[in-house]
Amino acid sequence: MEAGKKTDTTLSTTDQNTELAVQSEDQSNFSSQVDAFANDANIAIENNAAFNGRIENTQGTVCNATAVADSANGIRRINLTYNGTSCTGNRSCAGIVMLSMPLLHIGKMQEQY
């Protein structure tokens, strides 16, 4: 009978460096996409008088998404629906980002503060 041979399963330094580089790039790409969605949400909020309280001075448009505002059932909502490639052509997205805020009446808001 022969005993099993133990093999070295550790990653080489090159493999570890490659893995770290891929992980770093993935994290950077993820952060960039989260930032892009946050920017789109800010633009949608700034452009909606029900959210920002202004009637004029819009801040731009959300690219490759449609924004639909609704104030039914005591909640202000903006749904950003993505379907396609961004204006810069560097990302493709499909899905919905939902923004919401409760409607507060002036009297109730003053009581809270």
Contacts in CASP RR format, 6 or more apart in sequence:
PFRMAT RR
TARGET T0000
AUTHOR 0000-0000-0000
METHOD contacts of the structure
MODEL  1
MEAGKKTDTTLSTTDQNTELAVQSEDQSNFSSQVDAFANDANIAIENNAA
FNGRIENTQGTVCNATAVADSANGIRRINLTYNGTSCTGNRSCAGIVMLS
MPLLHIGKMQEQY
11 19 0 8 1.000
33 91 0 8 1.000
36 86 0 8 1.000
36 91 0 8 1.000
37 97 0 8 1.000
40 62 0 8 1.000
40 63 0 8 1.000
40 65 0 8 1.000
40 80 0 8 1.000
40 97 0 8 1.000
41 80 0 8 1.000
41 97 0 8 1.000
41 99 0 8 1.000
42 59 0 8 1.000
43 59 0 8 1.000
43 60 0 8 1.000
43 61 0 8 1.000
43 62 0 8 1.000
44 62 0 8 1.000
44 67 0 8 1.000
44 78 0 8 1.000
44 80 0 8 1.000
44 99 0 8 1.000
45 51 0 8 1.000
45 52 0 8 1.000
45 78 0 8 1.000
45 99 0 8 1.000
46 52 0 8 1.000
46 58 0 8 1.000
46 59 0 8 1.000
46 60 0 8 1.000
47 58 0 8 1.000
47 59 0 8 1.000
47 60 0 8 1.000
47 61 0 8 1.000
47 67 0 8 1.000
48 67 0 8 1.000
48 69 0 8 1.000
48 76 0 8 1.000
48 78 0 8 1.000
49 55 0 8 1.000
50 69 0 8 1.000
50 71 0 8 1.000
50 76 0 8 1.000
51 76 0 8 1.000
51 78 0 8 1.000
51 99 0 8 1.000
51 101 0 8 1.000
62 80 0 8 1.000
63 86 0 8 1.000
63 87 0 8 1.000
63 88 0 8 1.000
64 82 0 8 1.000
64 83 0 8 1.000
64 84 0 8 1.000
64 85 0 8 1.000
64 86 0 8 1.000
64 87 0 8 1.000
64 93 0 8 1.000
65 80 0 8 1.000
65 81 0 8 1.000
65 82 0 8 1.000
65 83 0 8 1.000
65 93 0 8 1.000
65 97 0 8 1.000
66 80 0 8 1.000
66 81 0 8 1.000
67 78 0 8 1.000
67 79 0 8 1.000
67 80 0 8 1.000
68 78 0 8 1.000
68 79 0 8 1.000
68 81 0 8 1.000
69 76 0 8 1.000
69 77 0 8 1.000
69 78 0 8 1.000
70 76 0 8 1.000
70 77 0 8 1.000
70 78 0 8 1.000
70 79 0 8 1.000
71 77 0 8 1.000
71 103 0 8 1.000
74 102 0 8 1.000
74 103 0 8 1.000
75 100 0 8 1.000
75 101 0 8 1.000
75 102 0 8 1.000
75 103 0 8 1.000
76 100 0 8 1.000
76 101 0 8 1.000
76 102 0 8 1.000
76 103 0 8 1.000
77 98 0 8 1.000
77 99 0 8 1.000
77 100 0 8 1.000
78 98 0 8 1.000
78 99 0 8 1.000
78 100 0 8 1.000
79 96 0 8 1.000
79 97 0 8 1.000
79 98 0 8 1.000
79 99 0 8 1.000
80 96 0 8 1.000
80 97 0 8 1.000
80 98 0 8 1.000
80 99 0 8 1.000
81 95 0 8 1.000
81 96 0 8 1.000
82 93 0 8 1.000
82 94 0 8 1.000
82 95 0 8 1.000
82 96 0 8 1.000
82 97 0 8 1.000
83 93 0 8 1.000
83 94 0 8 1.000
83 95 0 8 1.000
84 92 0 8 1.000
84 93 0 8 1.000
84 94 0 8 1.000
85 91 0 8 1.000
85 92 0 8 1.000
86 92 0 8 1.000
86 93 0 8 1.000
104 112 0 8 1.000
END
